[in-house]
Amino acid sequence: MTRPLRRPGLARWLADSNDVTQMFLAAGQIPDLINMAGGLPDPETWPVSDLSRLATRAITEHSGEALAYGPIEGLAGLRDAIAARFSAPGLCLGRENVLITTGGMQALDLIGKVLIDQGGLIAAQSPAYLGALDAWKPRSPTYRPMRVEAADFDPAAALRDAQFGYVVPNFSNPTGRLVGVEDRRAFVAAAEATGTWLVEDDPYGTLYYDGAPLPRMLTLSGRDEPVYDGPIIYLGTLSKELAPGFRIGWVIAAPDMIRALVSAKQGSDMCTSGLCQRIAQDAFATGLTERILPQVLGLYRSRRDALCAAMNRHLDGLFSWEIPTGGMFVWATALNPALDTDVLLREALAHKVCVTPSSVFDPEGRDRRSIRINFTLNAPDKLEEGARRLAQATRAALGAA
Ligand SMILES: Cc1ncc(COP(=O)(O)O)c(C=O)c1O
């Protein structure tokens, strides 16, 4: 006789999945697909032989750090290197301001653990990075969208009563937009005046293709204290600057925030890989990241130009877009309001091209007018063909509308 079987359940927040996720999973199976959906670096930019030398050295000369459990906060030498790299006139950073994380994604997860009460309010730049929305989803937060580029945007009103604010000032994911220096200053003043933590998520801060880098909000909030104690929680990562597989990220914040994040990290992964931290430390110490940067910028600048030229040829009259001055993405908005970009994704996959629809960057899933197109992964001929296929798919989706 078979015993009756009751399936064990899962947490309730997992029930809330969407079609788009299912479509992305299916996309991996499509042969000859041109993938312009992810935020992926080109593997050609990875300095493989330098990294293999640093990896060998880490294991043979620093096995105590590379192979043992390490401190939760991260290796002292790497924390010091990051404190030195981001210190600036008026901004004194010490080791106590730095936590090493397992990628920038873990920093977002830990911030959710230490700052979001169930159902709490987050003031987030809109549209918002999908990974952040995913990381915070188990807490079922409510969102106050911040449209930073709107003429009447008021950062103090936006941050008031929120558990924290979340901004990607350098070439936002998904829009590729840059937050201007006056808006950065206004954000810092608003965070200070309202007593609100403000997360500055900065994976694209080294990827400026035109013009000089703008000051970080972290730097603008420095007050000459011996140890930084302001409201900015700055997130960095090696993923776009060196290689994402190391999963090395960092948080720079006031010491009490770092201590809170350390408590959360202890219950998460105990410590970030010592081997990867040691490689990162030596990559900074030997100037590897600075050495490869000009080549990376040259490659990505030319791909940005190639994609925008291909879009002019194929997508003019279907979408509007701005040319991003850095980062990895072009954000394109349909000229015809009848176009539903979730439907477009289905057509795009049928035409063997993949982009990301705007619904996934909206906590409510309601924005269906835009798409995010990545330009860093594919060579110019692929970008050209991808834009051509996307135009065909758009016409097909509009035909079906
Ligand atoms: C805005 C933003 N934040 C954080 C991350 C996380 O990056 P990682 O976990 O690879 O450091 C990404 C990755 O694409 C991103 O675009």
The ligand as an SDF file (V2000), in Angstrom:
LIG
                    3D

 16 16  0  0  0  0  0  0  0  0999 V2000
   23.9270   47.7410  -10.7270 C   0  0  0  0  0  0  0  0  0  0  0  0
   24.5890   46.4560  -10.3750 C   0  0  0  0  0  0  0  0  0  0  0  0
   24.8550   46.1920   -9.0880 N   0  0  0  0  0  0  0  0  0  0  0  0
   25.4650   45.0640   -8.7100 C   0  0  0  0  0  0  0  0  0  0  0  0
   25.8450   44.1160   -9.6360 C   0  0  0  0  0  0  0  0  0  0  0  0
   26.4690   42.8530   -9.1120 C   0  0  0  0  0  0  0  0  0  0  0  0
   27.6630   42.5370   -9.6690 O   0  0  0  0  0  0  0  0  0  0  0  0
   28.6260   41.4070   -9.0570 P   0  0  0  0  0  0  0  0  0  0  0  0
   27.8410   40.5760   -8.0940 O   0  0  0  0  0  0  0  0  0  0  0  0
   29.0870   40.6420  -10.2340 O   0  0  0  0  0  0  0  0  0  0  0  0
   29.7030   42.1600   -8.3710 O   0  0  0  0  0  0  0  0  0  0  0  0
   25.6030   44.3410  -11.0010 C   0  0  0  0  0  0  0  0  0  0  0  0
   25.9620   43.3440  -12.0080 C   0  0  0  0  0  0  0  0  0  0  0  0
   25.6940   43.4080  -13.1570 O   0  0  0  0  0  0  0  0  0  0  0  0
   24.9530   45.5520  -11.3750 C   0  0  0  0  0  0  0  0  0  0  0  0
   24.6850   45.8420  -12.6520 O   0  0  0  0  0  0  0  0  0  0  0  0
  1  2  1  0
  2  3  1  0
  2 15  2  0
  3  4  2  0
  4  5  1  0
  5  6  1  0
  5 12  2  0
  6  7  1  0
  7  8  1  0
  8  9  2  0
  8 10  1  0
  8 11  1  0
 12 13  1  0
 12 15  1  0
 13 14  2  0
 15 16  1  0
M  END
$$$$
